[in-house]
Amino acid sequence: MLSDDELLRYSRQILMPRFDVAGQEKLKSGRVLVLGAGGLGCPVALYLGAAGVGQMTLVDDDDIELANLQRQIGFEQSELGDSKAEALAARVRRINPLVSVTALNQRLDGDALDRAVEEASLVVDCSDNFATRFALNRACVAAGVPLVSGAAIRGEGQLSVYDSRDESSPCYHCLYPEQGNEDLTCSEAGVIAPLVGMIGAAQAMEAIKVISGVGRPLIGRLLILDAWDMQWREMKLARDPECPVCRPS
């Protein structure tokens, strides 16, 4: 049940007939794991926290650097050297003290990653390397937990939702093979500041849709953004019947 404070705080969402109190209550019961508290993770955490997702776990083992402040909107100059996960969690709590936010200032892998995914009702991938994305995808497929995946570099971004509970849904590995992909970081290639906000906000929207059951999530679809031309393209994604991660055993 929603309290009077919650009914007032989330009134603009509850006013929408298709969302209503039922959608807000589902958000309140949501348990979201956000891997990465950088350019994508900041808008994801801030929007999901403000929207009323009941529990969030923010994971990042990096500290705040001066070069982060150009695009990572959850941080301030005075926080240089602080843990990203802890600083972002504190910011979310200041925005909405009604949500529970846990910060993990560490890199999750192996059994620890599997346990964290199993405890979540949804995972948002805001990481910046293929190794983490592939490991997170495997853990989500194994646990049957939906994954909202986003990426942004230079002036280009992409977004999709992978949900192994849906028999037609591909997984991340269906789209990208683990061999032959090389990480290209923002420190090497650059990134325009608003791009990560656009992709991160879209990830937050997809997360809300999946948790609330309202709307049509990007399952089986990949959105690609060229921010310089302001063009969105959509690609249909099919499940790979030979995928070693999500094919039926």
C-alpha positions as a Markdown table, in Angstrom:
| # | Residue | x | y | z |
|---|---|---|---|---|
| 1 | Met | 0.0 | 0.0 | 0.0 |
| 2 | Leu | 1.1 | 3.5 | -0.7 |
| 3 | Ser | 1.3 | 6.1 | 2.1 |
| 4 | Asp | -0.2 | 9.6 | 1.9 |
| 5 | Asp | 3.3 | 11.0 | 1.2 |
| 6 | Glu | 3.8 | 8.5 | -1.6 |
| 7 | Leu | 0.4 | 9.3 | -3.2 |
| 8 | Leu | 1.3 | 13.0 | -3.2 |
| 9 | Arg | 5.0 | 12.5 | -4.3 |
| 10 | Tyr | 4.1 | 10.2 | -7.2 |
| 11 | Ser | 0.8 | 11.9 | -8.1 |
| 12 | Arg | 1.8 | 12.9 | -11.6 |
| 13 | Gln | 2.5 | 9.2 | -12.4 |
| 14 | Ile | -0.6 | 7.9 | -10.6 |
| 15 | Leu | -2.8 | 10.4 | -12.6 |
| 16 | Met | -2.1 | 8.4 | -15.8 |
| 17 | Pro | -5.0 | 5.8 | -16.2 |
| 18 | Arg | -2.8 | 3.2 | -17.7 |
| 19 | Phe | -0.2 | 3.5 | -14.8 |
| 20 | Asp | -2.4 | 4.4 | -11.8 |
| 21 | Val | -1.8 | 3.2 | -8.3 |
| 22 | Ala | -1.2 | -0.4 | -9.4 |
| 23 | Gly | 1.8 | 0.7 | -11.5 |
| 24 | Gln | 3.2 | 2.7 | -8.7 |
| 25 | Glu | 2.9 | -0.2 | -6.2 |
| 26 | Lys | 4.8 | -2.4 | -8.6 |
| 27 | Leu | 7.5 | 0.1 | -8.8 |
| 28 | Lys | 7.6 | 0.2 | -5.0 |
| 29 | Ser | 8.1 | -3.5 | -4.9 |
| 30 | Gly | 10.8 | -3.5 | -7.5 |
| 31 | Arg | 14.4 | -4.5 | -6.7 |
| 32 | Val | 16.8 | -3.0 | -9.3 |
| 33 | Leu | 20.5 | -3.7 | -9.6 |
| 34 | Val | 22.4 | -1.0 | -11.5 |
| 35 | Leu | 25.9 | -2.0 | -12.6 |
| 36 | Gly | 27.9 | 1.1 | -13.2 |
| 37 | Ala | 27.5 | 4.6 | -11.6 |
| 38 | Gly | 29.0 | 6.7 | -14.4 |
| 39 | Gly | 27.5 | 8.5 | -17.4 |
| 40 | Leu | 24.6 | 6.1 | -17.8 |
| 41 | Gly | 24.2 | 5.0 | -14.2 |
| 42 | Cys | 23.7 | 8.5 | -12.9 |
| 43 | Pro | 20.5 | 9.3 | -14.9 |
| 44 | Val | 19.3 | 5.8 | -14.4 |
| 45 | Ala | 19.6 | 5.9 | -10.6 |
| 46 | Leu | 18.3 | 9.5 | -10.3 |
| 47 | Tyr | 15.2 | 8.9 | -12.4 |
| 48 | Leu | 14.4 | 5.5 | -10.9 |
| 49 | Gly | 14.9 | 6.8 | -7.4 |
| 50 | Ala | 12.7 | 9.8 | -8.1 |
| 51 | Ala | 10.1 | 7.7 | -9.7 |
| 52 | Gly | 9.8 | 5.5 | -6.6 |
| 53 | Val | 11.5 | 2.2 | -7.3 |
| 54 | Gly | 11.5 | 0.6 | -3.9 |
| 55 | Gln | 15.0 | -0.9 | -3.7 |
| 56 | Met | 18.2 | -0.1 | -5.7 |
| 57 | Thr | 21.7 | -1.5 | -5.5 |
| 58 | Leu | 24.3 | 0.7 | -7.2 |
| 59 | Val | 27.6 | -1.1 | -8.0 |
| 60 | Asp | 30.8 | 0.7 | -9.1 |
| 61 | Asp | 34.4 | 0.3 | -7.9 |
| 62 | Asp | 35.6 | 3.7 | -9.3 |
| 63 | Asp | 36.1 | 7.0 | -7.6 |
| 64 | Ile | 35.0 | 10.4 | -8.9 |
| 65 | Glu | 37.5 | 12.1 | -11.1 |
| 66 | Leu | 37.5 | 15.6 | -12.6 |
| 67 | Ala | 37.0 | 14.3 | -16.2 |
| 68 | Asn | 33.8 | 12.6 | -15.0 |
| 69 | Leu | 32.0 | 15.8 | -14.2 |
| 70 | Gln | 31.4 | 16.7 | -17.8 |
| 71 | Arg | 28.7 | 14.1 | -18.1 |
| 72 | Gln | 28.1 | 12.2 | -14.8 |
| 73 | Ile | 25.4 | 14.5 | -13.5 |
| 74 | Gly | 25.1 | 12.7 | -10.1 |
| 75 | Phe | 28.4 | 14.2 | -8.9 |
| 76 | Glu | 29.8 | 17.6 | -7.8 |
| 77 | Gln | 33.2 | 19.2 | -7.7 |
| 78 | Ser | 33.4 | 18.8 | -3.9 |
| 79 | Glu | 33.1 | 15.0 | -4.2 |
| 80 | Leu | 36.3 | 14.4 | -6.2 |
| 81 | Gly | 38.0 | 11.3 | -4.9 |
| 82 | Asp | 34.8 | 9.9 | -3.3 |
| 83 | Ser | 33.3 | 6.5 | -4.2 |
| 84 | Lys | 30.9 | 6.9 | -7.2 |
| 85 | Ala | 28.5 | 4.2 | -5.9 |
| 86 | Glu | 28.3 | 5.8 | -2.4 |
| 87 | Ala | 28.1 | 9.4 | -3.7 |
| 88 | Leu | 25.3 | 8.5 | -6.2 |
| 89 | Ala | 23.4 | 6.5 | -3.5 |
| 90 | Ala | 23.6 | 9.5 | -1.2 |
| 91 | Arg | 22.3 | 11.8 | -4.0 |
| 92 | Val | 19.3 | 9.5 | -4.7 |
| 93 | Arg | 18.5 | 9.4 | -0.9 |
| 94 | Arg | 18.5 | 13.2 | -0.8 |
| 95 | Ile | 16.0 | 13.3 | -3.8 |
| 96 | Asn | 13.8 | 10.6 | -2.4 |
| 97 | Pro | 14.2 | 9.4 | 1.2 |
| 98 | Leu | 11.4 | 6.9 | 0.7 |
| 99 | Val | 13.5 | 4.5 | -1.4 |
| 100 | Ser | 16.1 | 2.1 | -0.1 |
| 101 | Val | 19.5 | 2.5 | -1.9 |
| 102 | Thr | 22.5 | 0.3 | -1.3 |
| 103 | Ala | 26.0 | 1.2 | -2.6 |
| 104 | Leu | 28.6 | -1.5 | -3.4 |
| 105 | Asn | 32.0 | 0.1 | -3.9 |
| 106 | Gln | 33.4 | -3.0 | -5.6 |
| 107 | Arg | 33.6 | -5.0 | -8.8 |
| 108 | Leu | 31.1 | -7.8 | -8.9 |
| 109 | Asp | 32.0 | -11.0 | -10.6 |
| 110 | Gly | 31.6 | -14.8 | -10.2 |
| 111 | Asp | 29.3 | -16.0 | -7.5 |
| 112 | Ala | 28.9 | -12.5 | -6.0 |
| 113 | Leu | 27.5 | -11.3 | -9.3 |
| 114 | Asp | 25.2 | -14.3 | -9.6 |
| 115 | Arg | 23.8 | -13.7 | -6.1 |
| 116 | Ala | 23.3 | -10.0 | -6.7 |
| 117 | Val | 21.4 | -10.7 | -10.0 |
| 118 | Glu | 19.3 | -13.5 | -8.3 |
| 119 | Glu | 18.2 | -11.0 | -5.6 |
| 120 | Ala | 17.0 | -8.4 | -8.2 |
| 121 | Ser | 13.8 | -8.2 | -10.1 |
| 122 | Leu | 15.5 | -6.3 | -12.9 |
| 123 | Val | 19.1 | -5.4 | -13.8 |
| 124 | Val | 20.2 | -2.3 | -15.6 |
| 125 | Asp | 23.6 | -2.6 | -17.4 |
| 126 | Cys | 25.4 | 0.8 | -17.3 |
| 127 | Ser | 28.9 | -0.7 | -17.6 |
| 128 | Asp | 31.5 | 0.3 | -20.1 |
| 129 | Asn | 33.2 | -3.0 | -21.0 |
| 130 | Phe | 32.3 | -6.1 | -22.9 |
| 131 | Ala | 33.6 | -8.5 | -20.2 |
| 132 | Thr | 31.1 | -7.2 | -17.7 |
| 133 | Arg | 28.3 | -7.1 | -20.2 |
| 134 | Phe | 28.8 | -10.7 | -21.2 |
| 135 | Ala | 29.1 | -11.9 | -17.5 |
| 136 | Leu | 26.0 | -9.9 | -16.6 |
| 137 | Asn | 24.0 | -11.3 | -19.5 |
| 138 | Arg | 24.9 | -14.9 | -18.5 |
| 139 | Ala | 23.8 | -14.3 | -14.9 |
| 140 | Cys | 20.5 | -12.7 | -16.0 |
| 141 | Val | 19.7 | -15.6 | -18.4 |
| 142 | Ala | 20.5 | -18.1 | -15.7 |
| 143 | Ala | 18.4 | -16.3 | -13.1 |
| 144 | Gly | 15.5 | -15.4 | -15.4 |
| 145 | Val | 15.9 | -11.7 | -14.6 |
| 146 | Pro | 15.3 | -9.1 | -17.3 |
| 147 | Leu | 18.2 | -7.0 | -18.4 |
| 148 | Val | 18.0 | -3.4 | -19.7 |
| 149 | Ser | 21.2 | -2.7 | -21.6 |
| 150 | Gly | 22.6 | 0.6 | -22.8 |
| 151 | Ala | 25.8 | 2.0 | -24.3 |
| 152 | Ala | 27.1 | 5.4 | -25.4 |
| 153 | Ile | 30.3 | 6.6 | -27.0 |
| 154 | Arg | 31.3 | 9.6 | -29.1 |
| 155 | Gly | 27.8 | 10.7 | -30.4 |
| 156 | Glu | 26.3 | 7.3 | -30.8 |
| 157 | Gly | 24.2 | 5.3 | -28.4 |
| 158 | Gln | 22.1 | 2.1 | -28.3 |
| 159 | Leu | 19.5 | 0.5 | -26.1 |
| 160 | Ser | 17.7 | -2.8 | -25.8 |
| 161 | Val | 15.9 | -5.1 | -23.3 |
| 162 | Tyr | 16.7 | -8.8 | -22.9 |
| 163 | Asp | 14.3 | -10.9 | -21.1 |
| 164 | Ser | 14.8 | -14.7 | -21.0 |
| 165 | Arg | 11.3 | -15.2 | -19.5 |
| 166 | Asp | 10.1 | -14.3 | -23.0 |
| 167 | Glu | 10.7 | -17.3 | -25.3 |
| 168 | Ser | 11.1 | -15.0 | -28.3 |
| 169 | Ser | 13.6 | -12.7 | -26.6 |
| 170 | Pro | 17.3 | -12.8 | -27.7 |
| 171 | Cys | 20.0 | -12.3 | -25.1 |
| 172 | Tyr | 23.0 | -9.9 | -25.4 |
| 173 | His | 25.2 | -12.8 | -26.7 |
| 174 | Cys | 22.8 | -13.4 | -29.6 |
| 175 | Leu | 23.7 | -9.9 | -30.8 |
| 176 | Tyr | 27.4 | -9.8 | -29.9 |
| 177 | Pro | 29.8 | -12.7 | -29.9 |
| 178 | Glu | 32.3 | -12.8 | -27.1 |
| 179 | Gln | 35.2 | -13.1 | -29.5 |
| 180 | Gly | 36.3 | -10.2 | -31.7 |
| 181 | Asn | 34.9 | -7.4 | -29.7 |
| 182 | Glu | 37.3 | -4.8 | -28.4 |
| 183 | Asp | 36.5 | -2.3 | -25.7 |
| 184 | Leu | 36.6 | 1.3 | -26.7 |
| 185 | Thr | 36.3 | 3.7 | -23.8 |
| 186 | Cys | 35.1 | 7.3 | -23.6 |
| 187 | Ser | 38.6 | 8.3 | -22.4 |
| 188 | Glu | 40.0 | 7.0 | -25.8 |
| 189 | Ala | 37.2 | 7.9 | -28.2 |
| 190 | Gly | 35.4 | 10.7 | -26.4 |
| 191 | Val | 31.7 | 11.2 | -25.7 |
| 192 | Ile | 29.3 | 14.2 | -25.9 |
| 193 | Ala | 27.8 | 15.0 | -22.5 |
| 194 | Pro | 24.0 | 14.9 | -23.2 |
| 195 | Leu | 24.2 | 11.6 | -25.1 |
| 196 | Val | 24.7 | 9.6 | -21.9 |
| 197 | Gly | 21.8 | 11.4 | -20.3 |
| 198 | Met | 19.5 | 10.5 | -23.3 |
| 199 | Ile | 20.5 | 6.8 | -23.3 |
| 200 | Gly | 20.4 | 6.6 | -19.5 |
| 201 | Ala | 16.9 | 8.3 | -19.3 |
| 202 | Ala | 15.7 | 5.8 | -21.9 |
| 203 | Gln | 17.1 | 2.9 | -19.9 |
| 204 | Ala | 15.2 | 4.2 | -16.8 |
| 205 | Met | 12.0 | 4.4 | -18.9 |
| 206 | Glu | 12.5 | 0.8 | -20.1 |
| 207 | Ala | 13.1 | -0.3 | -16.5 |
| 208 | Ile | 9.8 | 1.3 | -15.4 |
| 209 | Lys | 7.9 | -0.3 | -18.2 |
| 210 | Val | 9.3 | -3.8 | -17.4 |
| 211 | Ile | 8.6 | -3.5 | -13.7 |
| 212 | Ser | 5.2 | -1.9 | -14.0 |
| 213 | Gly | 4.0 | -4.0 | -16.9 |
| 214 | Val | 2.9 | -0.9 | -18.7 |
| 215 | Gly | 3.9 | -0.2 | -22.3 |
| 216 | Arg | 5.9 | -2.2 | -24.8 |
| 217 | Pro | 9.5 | -2.8 | -23.7 |
| 218 | Leu | 12.3 | -3.0 | -26.2 |
| 219 | Ile | 12.4 | -6.8 | -26.3 |
| 220 | Gly | 13.6 | -8.1 | -29.6 |
| 221 | Arg | 14.4 | -4.5 | -30.7 |
| 222 | Leu | 17.6 | -2.5 | -30.7 |
| 223 | Leu | 17.4 | 1.3 | -30.7 |
| 224 | Ile | 20.4 | 3.1 | -32.2 |
| 225 | Leu | 20.9 | 6.8 | -31.8 |
| 226 | Asp | 23.0 | 9.2 | -33.9 |
| 227 | Ala | 22.9 | 12.3 | -31.6 |
| 228 | Trp | 24.7 | 14.5 | -34.1 |
| 229 | Asp | 22.0 | 14.0 | -36.7 |
| 230 | Met | 19.3 | 13.4 | -34.0 |
| 231 | Gln | 18.2 | 10.2 | -35.7 |
| 232 | Trp | 16.9 | 7.1 | -34.0 |
| 233 | Arg | 16.9 | 3.8 | -35.9 |
| 234 | Glu | 15.3 | 0.5 | -34.8 |
| 235 | Met | 16.6 | -2.9 | -35.7 |
| 236 | Lys | 14.7 | -6.1 | -35.1 |
| 237 | Leu | 16.6 | -8.7 | -33.1 |
| 238 | Ala | 16.0 | -12.4 | -33.4 |
| 239 | Arg | 17.0 | -15.1 | -30.9 |
| 240 | Asp | 20.0 | -17.2 | -32.1 |
| 241 | Pro | 18.9 | -20.8 | -31.9 |
| 242 | Glu | 22.6 | -21.8 | -31.5 |
| 243 | Cys | 23.4 | -19.2 | -28.8 |
| 244 | Pro | 25.5 | -20.9 | -26.1 |
| 245 | Val | 24.0 | -18.7 | -23.4 |
| 246 | Cys | 20.2 | -18.7 | -24.0 |
| 247 | Arg | 19.5 | -21.7 | -26.2 |
| 248 | Pro | 17.3 | -24.3 | -24.6 |
| 249 | Ser | 19.2 | -27.1 | -22.9 |
